[in-house]
Amino acid sequence: MSSIIQLLPDHVANQIAAGEVVQRPASVVKELLENAVDAKATDIKLIIKDAGKSLVQVIDNGLGMSVTDARLCFERHATSKIRQAEDLFSLHTKGFRGEALASIAAIAHVEMKTKQDQEELGTHIIIEGSKFVSQDVAVLPKGTSFSVKNLFFNIPARRNFLKSEVVEYRHIVDEFQRVALAHANIHFTFYHNGSEMFNLPPSNFRQRIVNIFSGKTNEKLVPVQEETEIVEIQGFVSKPEFAKKSRGEQFFFVNDRFIKSGYLHHAIMAAYEGLLKDGAQPSYFLYLQVPPNTIDINIHPTKTEIKFDDEHALYAILRSAVKHSLGQFNIAPVLDFDRDSNLDTPYHYKNLEGSTPTIQVDGNYNPFSEQISNKSFKNDSYSNRKSDSDVYRYEPAKQTANWESLYVGLKHDTETITENGGFQFESDTVTASLFDENDVEKAVNKTYQIHKKYIVNPIKSGMVIVDQQRAHQRVLYEQFLTNMTVHQASSQQLLFPLQLYFSTTEIALIAELQLALVNTGFVFEDTNEDSIVISGLPVNVTESEVSIVLEQLLSDLQDGIPESSFSQNDTIAKSMARSLAVKTGTYLTEKEQENLVNGLFACKEPNVSPFQKPTFITMRVEDLDKKFAL
């Protein structure tokens, strides 16, 4: 009987490994950028076409490779970082994954050009699907150039699972930003389809953050710095008033490697306790330096999750450091019973000497004098008075000698008015029935609000209980969807155009959706690299709600923009309805309750909200009778 178990060929094993290493074009970008950083490059260029599907190229001016290294780097488990097993627990570099280049070469057309500084000639290698096509000697500049073309050309099933270009491009931008933020001393340049997207010169951490996330980011940042035996923390967090709905601008770097950690994120949120609105997420860019032997970075295939030896101490230190920074810059409220803020001396009064007050007394002033000044408060101005004493002189009131005469005849006049019927009192109309028929009809149709959450409306068979938030979401959703479909949305023009600032990635998303937003009633006056100018708004959107609506929309589109126009309109309508609907806890007047109930039952689908949750329930009189029959 023949053997069942057999060894896989190398090209098949490489394709299987590629499924773990290369999930999308962004995975290739990450591996190539990290290799360039490890090569001690000071200038790195990233060039992509068609969101990485056609081309991903990384050019660096690093150390380069010799002829032997250039050939061996495409072999499985080939690495320059590890010599023995213990090296796995003291890593100071990034690209130590031995199968990365071999996996990339197995599913794409790879072209590599590399040259060391001390060599006169370099090496030019072409590989297609793990097969070496050519290896030549060439005249090349110092450094290495990797070109990965036609990704997944021999695995069509994997290529079909790739998302749209917008989504794949956003993932590439995320990987580029993570590497660029971790290495502010390196010059990074990013080109997409021939256009320069980022040009980041060497700078400090703060300037690198500002260069990536637009100029207005500088005012949002609060520095964080702490040094202990366990960890050294430095970086920045955002002020609470700049918190967003999305979690895009949140970065942890441990030993210059980007990581994701829900545990450390919880420490940040604990430091912001009491400063953020519900659902708001702060931005943070925090760099942690820990001894390499205290972490394990091999618990996740992409190395984005690591394990710390002492997580509890790290949690406490991080929370305290962020909370201390927020308090130090007077962002967090401080409660101090021993300090009276009224005794604080303003800075511009600190070095001034106190002046002795002077008292001026009018010696001729007599409060008991009966002399009446005719110069008191007539139409003449203050400048025409002879002295200040005229202003403050006491003017006694005129005496009335016969004050009793003021009341003479008052009683007789009152009696005359009453007798002649000239003065009538308004009296309530007494009806024969307890309730008027109109009042009874109004009471039957009246709506009631319960706990500022539900609206109760009596009907013939019982009553309807409406969830005000879900009902309003349904009403707004159908309004926005109709406006975008029919292209008849009304706009209210702003007296002063509104300028809003966003990151480069967010600006690109808004540009993709600009036509659909215009159909809802937005009027875009200008779109820049880091801001947009809006001169008109939909009728039911106020100026203060614009940033909330757009942030919620960007948050909902984190997983990508739908390709079809109807799906785009549906996503935008749902997002805007979620942002603008009345929230639980909002008081509604009786008129507002009636309009909301009438608007709900005028919808095409009044039973459910846009998110497929029930908007109302019905309770019959029979159901109530059963409750009381118990």
C-alpha positions as CSV (number, residue, x, y, z in Angstrom):
1,M,0.0,0.0,0.0
2,S,1.4,3.4,-1.0
3,S,2.1,6.1,1.6
4,I,-0.6,8.6,2.2
5,I,1.4,11.4,3.8
6,Q,3.9,13.3,1.6
7,L,5.8,16.5,1.7
8,L,4.4,19.5,-0.2
9,P,6.4,21.1,-3.0
10,D,8.0,24.4,-2.1
11,H,5.8,26.5,-4.3
12,V,2.6,25.0,-2.8
13,A,3.9,25.5,0.7
14,N,4.8,29.1,-0.1
15,Q,1.2,29.7,-1.4
16,I,-0.2,28.3,1.8
17,A,2.1,30.5,3.9
18,A,1.0,33.5,1.7
19,G,-2.5,33.0,2.9
20,E,-1.3,33.8,6.4
21,V,1.1,36.6,5.6
22,V,-0.4,38.3,2.6
23,Q,-4.1,38.9,3.0
24,R,-4.4,42.1,0.9
25,P,-2.1,44.6,-0.8
26,A,-1.7,46.4,2.5
27,S,0.1,43.3,3.9
28,V,2.7,43.6,1.2
29,V,3.2,47.3,1.9
30,K,3.7,46.5,5.6
31,E,6.3,43.9,5.0
32,L,8.3,45.9,2.5
33,L,8.2,49.1,4.5
34,E,9.4,47.3,7.7
35,N,12.2,45.7,5.7
36,A,13.3,49.1,4.4
37,V,13.3,50.5,8.0
38,D,15.4,47.6,9.2
39,A,17.9,48.3,6.4
40,K,18.6,51.6,8.1
41,A,17.2,53.6,5.2
42,T,16.8,57.4,5.7
43,D,14.6,57.9,2.6
44,I,11.7,55.5,1.7
45,K,9.3,55.9,-1.3
46,L,6.1,53.9,-1.6
47,I,4.5,53.8,-5.1
48,I,1.2,52.0,-5.7
49,K,-1.2,51.7,-8.6
50,D,-4.8,50.6,-8.5
51,A,-4.8,50.4,-4.7
52,G,-1.9,47.9,-4.9
53,K,-3.5,45.4,-7.2
54,S,-1.3,46.3,-10.1
55,L,1.8,47.5,-8.4
56,V,3.3,47.9,-5.0
57,Q,6.9,49.3,-5.1
58,V,9.1,50.4,-2.2
59,I,12.4,52.1,-2.9
60,D,14.9,52.8,-0.1
61,N,18.5,54.1,0.3
62,G,19.4,51.5,3.0
63,L,22.3,49.1,3.3
64,G,21.3,46.9,0.3
65,M,22.2,43.2,-0.2
66,S,25.0,41.2,-1.6
67,V,24.5,38.8,-4.5
68,T,24.1,35.8,-2.2
69,D,21.7,37.6,0.2
70,A,19.6,38.8,-2.7
71,R,19.0,35.2,-3.7
72,L,18.6,33.8,-0.2
73,C,16.1,36.4,0.9
74,F,13.4,34.6,-1.2
75,E,13.9,31.3,0.5
76,R,11.6,30.1,3.3
77,H,12.7,30.8,6.8
78,A,15.6,32.9,5.6
79,T,16.3,35.9,7.9
80,S,19.1,38.1,9.0
81,K,17.7,38.8,12.5
82,I,17.7,35.5,14.2
83,R,20.6,33.1,14.9
84,Q,19.2,31.1,17.8
85,A,15.8,30.5,19.5
86,E,16.7,32.9,22.4
87,D,16.8,35.8,19.8
88,L,13.0,35.6,19.5
89,F,12.7,37.1,23.0
90,S,15.1,40.0,22.4
91,L,14.1,41.4,19.1
92,H,14.8,45.1,18.2
93,T,13.8,44.9,14.6
94,K,10.6,44.4,12.6
95,G,10.9,42.3,9.5
96,F,12.1,39.0,11.0
97,R,9.4,36.9,9.5
98,G,11.3,34.3,7.4
99,E,8.6,33.4,5.0
100,A,7.4,37.0,4.0
101,L,9.3,37.5,0.8
102,A,9.0,33.9,-0.2
103,S,5.2,34.1,0.3
104,I,5.0,37.4,-1.7
105,A,7.1,35.9,-4.5
106,A,4.8,32.9,-4.7
107,I,1.6,34.9,-5.5
108,A,3.0,37.8,-7.6
109,H,5.5,39.0,-10.1
110,V,8.4,40.3,-8.1
111,E,11.3,42.4,-9.3
112,M,14.2,43.3,-7.0
113,K,17.1,45.7,-7.5
114,T,19.7,46.0,-4.7
115,K,23.2,47.3,-4.3
116,Q,25.5,47.8,-1.3
117,D,27.4,51.1,-0.9
118,Q,30.9,49.6,-1.1
119,E,30.0,47.6,-4.3
120,E,30.2,49.0,-7.8
121,L,27.5,46.9,-9.3
122,G,24.2,45.7,-8.0
123,T,21.9,42.7,-8.5
124,H,18.6,42.6,-10.5
125,I,16.3,39.6,-9.9
126,I,12.9,38.8,-11.5
127,I,10.6,36.1,-9.9
128,E,7.2,35.0,-11.1
129,G,5.2,32.7,-8.9
130,S,8.2,31.3,-7.0
131,K,10.1,30.7,-10.2
132,F,13.4,32.6,-10.8
133,V,13.1,34.1,-14.3
134,S,16.4,36.0,-14.3
135,Q,19.3,37.2,-12.2
136,D,21.6,39.9,-13.7
137,V,24.3,42.3,-12.7
138,A,23.2,46.0,-13.1
139,V,24.3,49.5,-12.4
140,L,22.1,50.7,-9.6
141,P,22.0,53.3,-6.9
142,K,22.6,52.4,-3.2
143,G,19.7,50.7,-1.5
144,T,16.9,48.3,-2.5
145,S,13.9,48.5,-4.8
146,F,11.1,46.0,-4.5
147,S,8.3,45.9,-7.2
148,V,5.4,43.6,-6.6
149,K,3.1,43.4,-9.6
150,N,-0.2,41.6,-10.3
151,L,-0.8,40.4,-6.8
152,F,-2.7,37.0,-6.6
153,F,-2.3,36.5,-10.4
154,N,-2.2,32.7,-9.8
155,I,-4.8,32.6,-7.1
156,P,-7.9,34.1,-8.7
157,A,-10.2,33.1,-5.8
158,R,-8.1,35.2,-3.4
159,R,-8.1,38.1,-5.8
160,N,-11.9,38.0,-6.1
161,F,-12.1,38.4,-2.3
162,L,-10.4,41.8,-2.4
163,K,-12.6,44.8,-1.7
164,S,-13.0,47.9,-3.9
165,E,-10.1,50.2,-4.6
166,V,-11.3,52.7,-2.1
167,V,-11.3,50.1,0.7
168,E,-7.9,48.6,-0.3
169,Y,-6.4,52.1,-0.6
170,R,-7.5,53.0,2.9
171,H,-5.9,49.9,4.3
172,I,-2.6,50.8,2.6
173,V,-2.8,54.3,4.0
174,D,-3.3,52.8,7.5
175,E,-0.2,50.7,7.2
176,F,1.8,53.6,5.8
177,Q,0.7,55.9,8.6
178,R,1.6,53.3,11.3
179,V,5.2,52.9,10.0
180,A,5.6,56.6,9.3
181,L,4.5,57.6,12.8
182,A,6.8,55.1,14.4
183,H,9.8,56.5,12.6
184,A,9.7,60.3,12.5
185,N,13.4,60.5,11.6
186,I,12.9,58.9,8.2
187,H,11.7,60.7,5.1
188,F,8.6,59.0,3.7
189,T,7.0,59.7,0.3
190,F,3.8,58.1,-0.9
191,Y,2.5,58.1,-4.5
192,H,-0.8,56.6,-5.7
193,N,-1.6,56.4,-9.5
194,G,1.1,59.0,-10.2
195,S,-0.2,61.5,-7.6
196,E,1.8,62.5,-4.4
197,M,-0.4,61.7,-1.4
198,F,2.1,62.2,1.4
199,N,5.5,63.8,1.7
200,L,6.8,63.5,5.2
201,P,10.2,65.1,5.9
202,P,12.3,64.0,8.9
203,S,10.9,65.7,12.0
204,N,10.0,65.2,15.7
205,F,6.9,63.1,16.8
206,R,4.6,66.1,17.1
207,Q,5.4,67.5,13.6
208,R,5.1,64.0,12.0
209,I,1.6,63.7,13.5
210,V,0.6,67.1,12.2
211,N,2.0,66.4,8.8
212,I,-0.1,63.3,8.5
213,F,-3.3,64.4,10.1
214,S,-3.6,68.1,8.8
215,G,-2.5,71.3,10.4
216,K,-5.3,71.7,12.9
217,T,-4.2,68.6,14.7
218,N,-1.5,70.7,16.5
219,E,-4.1,72.5,18.7
220,K,-5.7,69.2,19.8
221,L,-2.6,67.5,21.2
222,V,-1.6,67.3,24.9
223,P,1.9,65.9,25.6
224,V,2.3,62.8,27.8
225,Q,5.6,61.8,29.3
226,E,6.5,59.3,32.1
227,E,9.6,57.3,32.8
228,T,9.6,54.3,35.2
229,E,11.6,51.1,35.6
230,I,8.9,49.2,33.8
231,V,8.1,51.4,30.9
232,E,9.0,54.8,29.4
233,I,6.0,56.6,27.9
234,Q,6.0,59.6,25.6
235,G,3.5,60.9,23.1
236,F,0.3,62.9,22.8
237,V,-3.4,62.6,23.6
238,S,-6.2,64.8,22.3
239,K,-8.2,67.3,24.3
240,P,-11.7,66.0,25.2
241,E,-13.5,68.6,23.1
242,F,-11.9,67.1,20.0
243,A,-13.1,63.6,20.6
244,K,-14.7,61.8,17.6
245,K,-17.2,59.1,17.0
246,S,-14.6,56.9,15.1
247,R,-11.5,55.2,16.5
248,G,-9.3,56.0,13.6
249,E,-6.6,58.2,15.2
250,Q,-5.6,55.8,18.0
251,F,-2.0,54.5,17.9
252,F,0.0,52.5,20.4
253,F,3.7,51.9,19.6
254,V,5.8,49.5,21.7
255,N,9.5,49.6,20.9
256,D,8.7,51.4,17.6
257,R,6.2,48.7,16.5
258,F,2.5,49.4,16.1
259,I,0.2,47.3,18.2
260,K,-3.4,46.9,19.1
261,S,-4.4,46.4,22.7
262,G,-7.9,46.6,24.1
263,Y,-6.5,46.4,27.6
264,L,-4.3,49.5,27.1
265,H,-7.1,51.3,25.3
266,H,-9.3,50.8,28.4
267,A,-6.6,52.5,30.5
268,I,-6.8,55.5,28.2
269,M,-10.6,55.6,28.5
270,A,-10.4,55.3,32.3
271,A,-8.1,58.4,32.3
272,Y,-10.8,60.3,30.3
273,E,-13.6,59.3,32.7
274,G,-16.0,62.1,33.2
275,L,-14.6,64.2,30.3
276,L,-16.1,62.5,27.2
277,K,-19.6,62.3,25.9
278,D,-21.2,58.9,25.4
279,G,-19.7,57.1,22.4
280,A,-16.9,59.6,21.9
281,Q,-13.4,58.4,21.3
282,P,-10.2,60.4,22.0
283,S,-7.2,60.4,19.7
284,Y,-3.9,59.3,21.1
285,F,-0.4,58.7,19.8
286,L,1.6,57.0,22.5
287,Y,5.1,55.5,22.3
288,L,6.1,52.9,24.9
289,Q,9.6,51.7,25.4
290,V,9.9,48.4,27.4
291,P,12.8,45.9,27.8
292,P,12.5,43.4,24.9
293,N,12.6,40.4,27.3
294,T,9.4,41.6,29.0
295,I,7.2,41.2,26.0
296,D,6.2,38.4,23.6
297,I,5.4,39.5,20.1
298,N,4.9,36.1,18.5
299,I,1.4,35.5,19.7
300,H,-0.2,37.0,16.5
301,P,0.7,36.2,12.9
302,T,0.8,39.9,11.9
303,K,2.6,40.9,15.1
304,T,0.0,43.6,15.9
305,E,-0.8,42.0,19.3
306,I,1.8,41.4,22.0
307,K,1.8,40.0,25.5
308,F,3.3,41.9,28.4
309,D,4.8,40.3,31.5
310,D,3.2,42.8,33.9
311,E,0.0,44.1,32.3
312,H,-1.5,45.4,35.6
313,A,1.4,47.7,36.4
314,L,1.5,49.0,32.8
315,Y,-2.2,49.7,32.9
316,A,-1.9,51.7,36.1
317,I,1.2,53.7,34.9
318,L,-0.4,54.5,31.6
319,R,-3.7,55.6,33.1
320,S,-2.0,57.8,35.7
321,A,0.3,59.4,33.1
322,V,-2.5,60.3,30.8
323,K,-4.7,61.6,33.7
324,H,-1.8,63.6,35.0
325,S,-1.2,65.3,31.6
326,L,-4.9,66.1,31.2
327,G,-4.9,67.7,34.7
328,Q,-1.5,69.4,34.2
329,F,-2.8,71.3,31.2
330,N,-6.1,72.3,33.0
331,I,-8.2,70.0,30.9
332,A,-9.5,67.7,33.7
333,P,-11.5,69.2,36.5
334,V,-9.6,69.5,39.8
335,L,-11.3,69.4,43.3
336,D,-9.1,71.0,46.0
337,F,-10.7,71.9,49.3
338,D,-7.6,73.8,50.6
339,R,-7.4,76.2,47.7
340,D,-9.5,79.3,47.2
341,S,-9.5,80.3,43.5
342,N,-10.7,83.8,44.5
343,L,-7.3,84.4,46.1
344,D,-5.4,83.7,42.9
345,T,-3.5,86.7,41.6
346,P,-3.9,87.4,37.8
347,Y,-0.6,87.3,36.0
348,H,-0.7,91.0,34.9
349,Y,-1.3,92.1,38.5
350,K,1.6,90.1,39.9
351,N,4.3,92.8,39.9
352,L,2.0,95.9,40.3
353,E,2.0,97.9,43.6
354,G,-1.3,98.6,45.3
355,S,-2.6,102.2,45.1
356,T,-4.0,104.0,48.2
357,P,-7.6,105.0,47.7
358,T,-8.5,108.7,48.1
359,I,-11.7,110.0,49.7
360,Q,-13.3,113.3,48.6
361,V,-15.8,115.0,51.0
362,D,-18.1,117.9,50.2
363,G,-18.0,120.1,53.3
364,N,-21.1,122.1,52.2
365,Y,-23.4,119.1,51.9
366,N,-26.2,119.1,54.5
367,P,-28.8,116.3,54.2
368,F,-31.2,118.2,56.5
369,S,-31.2,121.4,54.4
370,E,-34.5,122.4,52.9
371,Q,-32.8,124.2,50.1
372,I,-33.8,122.6,46.8
373,S,-31.2,122.5,44.1
374,N,-32.6,123.3,40.7
375,K,-29.5,121.8,39.0
376,S,-30.2,118.2,40.0
377,F,-31.2,116.0,37.1
378,K,-32.6,118.2,34.4
379,N,-31.8,117.9,30.7
380,D,-28.4,119.7,31.1
381,S,-25.4,117.4,30.8
382,Y,-22.8,116.6,33.4
383,S,-20.3,118.9,31.8
384,N,-22.6,122.0,32.4
385,R,-22.7,121.5,36.2
386,K,-20.7,123.8,38.4
387,S,-19.5,121.2,40.8
388,D,-19.9,117.5,41.7
389,S,-21.8,118.5,44.8
390,D,-24.7,119.4,42.7
391,V,-25.0,115.9,41.4
392,Y,-25.3,114.3,44.8
393,R,-27.2,117.0,46.6
394,Y,-30.4,115.8,48.4
395,E,-33.6,117.1,47.1
396,P,-36.4,116.6,49.6
397,A,-39.9,115.8,48.4
398,K,-42.6,118.4,48.4
399,Q,-44.8,118.2,51.4
400,T,-48.5,117.7,51.0
401,A,-50.4,119.6,53.6
402,N,-53.9,118.2,53.3
403,W,-53.3,114.6,52.4
404,E,-56.7,113.5,53.6
405,S,-58.3,115.3,50.7
406,L,-56.8,112.8,48.2
407,Y,-59.3,110.2,49.4
408,V,-62.4,112.3,49.5
409,G,-65.3,110.8,47.5
410,L,-63.5,107.5,46.9
411,K,-66.1,105.4,48.6
412,H,-69.0,107.1,46.9
413,D,-67.4,106.6,43.4
414,T,-66.9,102.9,44.1
415,E,-70.5,102.4,45.1
416,T,-71.7,104.2,41.9
417,I,-69.6,102.0,39.6
418,T,-71.0,98.9,41.3
419,E,-74.7,100.1,41.2
420,N,-74.6,101.2,37.6
421,G,-73.1,98.0,36.3
422,G,-70.1,99.7,34.8
423,F,-67.7,97.2,36.3
424,Q,-68.3,93.5,35.6
425,F,-66.6,90.4,37.0
426,E,-65.8,87.5,34.6
427,S,-67.5,84.3,35.8
428,D,-67.0,80.7,34.8
429,T,-69.7,79.1,32.6
430,V,-71.5,76.3,34.4
431,T,-72.3,73.4,32.1
432,A,-74.9,70.7,32.6
433,S,-72.5,67.8,31.8
434,L,-69.2,66.8,33.6
435,F,-67.2,66.8,30.3
436,D,-67.7,68.7,27.1
437,E,-67.9,66.6,24.0
438,N,-65.0,68.4,22.4
439,D,-62.8,67.9,25.5
440,V,-63.6,64.2,25.5
441,E,-62.6,63.8,21.9
442,K,-59.3,65.7,22.5
443,A,-58.5,63.5,25.5
444,V,-59.0,60.3,23.5
445,N,-56.6,61.5,20.7
446,K,-54.0,63.0,23.1
447,T,-50.5,61.7,23.2
448,Y,-48.3,61.2,26.3
449,Q,-44.6,60.9,26.8
450,I,-43.2,58.4,29.3
451,H,-39.7,58.7,30.8
452,K,-38.7,60.9,27.8
453,K,-38.4,57.8,25.7
454,Y,-41.8,56.4,24.7
455,I,-44.9,58.1,23.3
456,V,-48.3,56.6,24.2
457,N,-51.2,57.2,21.8
458,P,-54.7,55.8,22.6
459,I,-56.6,54.0,19.8
460,K,-60.0,52.3,19.7
461,S,-58.6,48.8,20.4
462,G,-56.2,49.9,23.1
463,M,-53.0,52.0,22.8
464,V,-49.9,52.3,20.7
465,I,-46.5,52.8,22.4
466,V,-43.9,54.4,20.1
467,D,-40.1,54.5,20.6
468,Q,-39.4,58.1,19.8
469,Q,-35.8,57.6,18.7
470,R,-36.4,54.7,16.4
471,A,-39.6,56.4,15.0
472,H,-37.7,59.6,14.2
473,Q,-34.9,57.5,12.6
474,R,-37.5,55.9,10.2
475,V,-39.0,59.3,9.3
476,L,-35.7,60.9,8.6
477,Y,-34.4,57.9,6.7
478,E,-37.2,57.9,4.2
479,Q,-37.0,61.7,3.8
480,F,-33.3,61.6,3.0
481,L,-33.6,58.6,0.7
482,T,-36.5,60.3,-1.2
483,N,-34.5,63.5,-1.6
484,M,-31.4,61.6,-2.9
485,T,-33.4,59.5,-5.3
486,V,-35.6,62.3,-6.7
487,H,-32.8,65.0,-6.5
488,Q,-35.2,67.6,-5.0
489,A,-33.5,68.3,-1.7
490,S,-33.9,71.7,-0.2
491,S,-30.9,73.7,1.2
492,Q,-30.6,76.5,3.6
493,Q,-27.8,78.9,2.8
494,L,-25.4,79.9,5.5
495,L,-24.7,83.6,6.1
496,F,-21.0,82.7,6.7
497,P,-19.6,79.5,5.1
498,L,-18.5,76.8,7.5
499,Q,-15.0,75.4,7.3
500,L,-14.4,71.9,8.8
501,Y,-11.0,70.2,9.1
502,F,-10.4,66.4,8.5
503,S,-7.5,64.1,7.9
504,T,-6.3,63.3,4.4
505,T,-8.1,59.9,4.4
506,E,-11.4,61.4,5.6
507,I,-11.2,64.1,3.0
508,A,-10.9,61.4,0.3
509,L,-14.0,59.6,1.7
510,I,-16.0,62.8,1.7
511,A,-14.9,63.5,-1.9
512,E,-16.2,60.1,-3.0
513,L,-19.6,60.8,-1.4
514,Q,-19.8,64.5,-2.4
515,L,-22.4,63.9,-5.1
516,A,-24.7,61.9,-2.8
517,L,-24.3,64.5,0.0
518,V,-25.2,67.3,-2.4
519,N,-28.4,65.4,-3.2
520,T,-29.3,65.5,0.5
521,G,-29.0,69.3,0.7
522,F,-25.3,70.0,1.4
523,V,-23.7,72.7,-0.7
524,F,-19.9,72.4,-0.9
525,E,-18.1,75.6,-1.7
526,D,-14.6,74.3,-1.7
527,T,-12.6,71.2,-0.9
528,N,-8.9,71.4,0.2
529,E,-6.3,68.9,1.3
530,D,-7.2,69.1,4.9
531,S,-10.6,71.0,5.0
532,I,-13.9,71.5,3.3
533,V,-16.0,74.6,3.1
534,I,-19.8,74.2,3.3
535,S,-22.1,77.1,2.3
536,G,-25.5,75.3,2.5
537,L,-27.1,72.6,4.7
538,P,-30.2,70.4,4.5
539,V,-33.3,72.0,6.0
540,N,-33.4,69.8,9.1
541,V,-29.7,70.1,9.9
542,T,-28.4,72.9,12.1
543,E,-24.9,74.4,11.8
544,S,-23.9,72.9,15.1
545,E,-24.9,69.4,13.9
546,V,-22.8,69.4,10.7
547,S,-19.6,68.0,12.2
548,I,-21.6,65.4,14.2
549,V,-23.3,64.2,11.0
550,L,-20.1,64.0,9.0
551,E,-18.1,62.3,11.8
552,Q,-20.9,59.7,12.2
553,L,-20.9,59.1,8.4
554,L,-17.1,58.6,8.4
555,S,-17.4,56.2,11.3
556,D,-20.1,54.2,9.5
557,L,-18.0,54.0,6.4
558,Q,-14.9,52.5,8.1
559,D,-15.6,49.2,6.4
560,G,-15.7,50.8,3.0
561,I,-18.0,52.7,0.7
562,P,-20.5,50.6,-1.2
563,E,-19.9,50.5,-4.9
564,S,-23.5,50.9,-6.1
565,S,-25.1,54.3,-5.9
566,F,-28.2,53.0,-4.2
567,S,-26.2,51.3,-1.5
568,Q,-24.3,54.6,-1.0
569,N,-27.5,56.5,-0.7
570,D,-28.9,53.9,1.7
571,T,-25.7,54.1,3.9
572,I,-25.7,57.9,4.0
573,A,-29.5,58.1,4.7
574,K,-29.1,55.6,7.6
575,S,-26.0,57.4,9.0
576,M,-27.7,60.9,8.9
577,A,-30.9,59.5,10.4
578,R,-28.9,58.0,13.3
579,S,-27.1,61.4,13.9
580,L,-30.2,63.7,13.7
581,A,-32.9,61.6,15.3
582,V,-34.2,62.7,18.7
583,K,-32.4,60.8,21.4
584,T,-33.8,59.0,24.4
585,G,-34.1,61.5,27.2
586,T,-35.3,64.4,25.0
587,Y,-38.5,66.1,26.1
588,L,-41.1,66.6,23.3
589,T,-44.0,68.9,23.4
590,E,-47.5,67.6,22.7
591,K,-47.4,69.1,19.2
592,E,-44.0,67.4,18.5
593,Q,-45.3,64.1,19.8
594,E,-48.3,64.3,17.4
595,N,-46.2,65.2,14.4
596,L,-43.8,62.4,15.1
597,V,-46.6,59.8,15.4
598,N,-48.3,61.1,12.3
599,G,-45.0,61.1,10.4
600,L,-44.2,57.6,11.4
601,F,-47.5,56.1,10.2
602,A,-47.2,58.0,7.0
603,C,-43.9,56.1,6.2
604,K,-43.8,53.2,3.8
605,E,-42.3,50.9,6.4
606,P,-43.5,52.2,9.8
607,N,-43.0,49.0,11.6
608,V,-39.2,48.9,11.9
609,S,-36.4,51.5,12.1
610,P,-33.8,51.7,9.3
611,F,-31.7,49.2,11.4
612,Q,-34.5,46.6,11.5
613,K,-35.7,47.2,15.1
614,P,-39.4,47.7,16.0
615,T,-40.6,51.3,16.2
616,F,-43.8,50.6,18.1
617,I,-45.9,48.0,19.9
618,T,-49.7,47.8,20.4
619,M,-51.4,46.9,23.6
620,R,-55.1,45.9,23.3
621,V,-57.7,46.5,26.0
622,E,-58.1,42.7,26.3
623,D,-54.4,42.5,27.3
624,L,-54.9,45.1,30.0
625,D,-58.0,43.3,31.3
626,K,-56.0,40.1,31.6
627,K,-53.4,42.0,33.7
628,F,-56.1,43.2,36.1
629,A,-57.8,39.8,36.2
630,L,-54.9,38.2,38.0
